[in-house]
Amino acid sequence: MIELNEPLTEREQAILQKIAEGQSSARIARELQLSPNTVLWYRKRLHLKFDVHTVVALVNAAREQGII
């Protein structure tokens, strides 16, 4: 199981939940009133924190951790 070096922020948790629900970056940006580039930045940060390269691996790792 992957252990995070630092905890997720509330915003990271919210974006991760929406990613797990299958929402696109554009839709996440609209719903959270963020720039699409900001959402992409958060996605990249989540991939780095979980040390994964795909969305499927990201969601699976978050489920293993009990985050989502």
Secondary structure by P-SEA (a helix, b strand, c coil): cccccccccaaaaaaaaaaaacccaaaaaaaacccaaaaaaaaaaaaaaaccccaaaaaaaaaaaccc
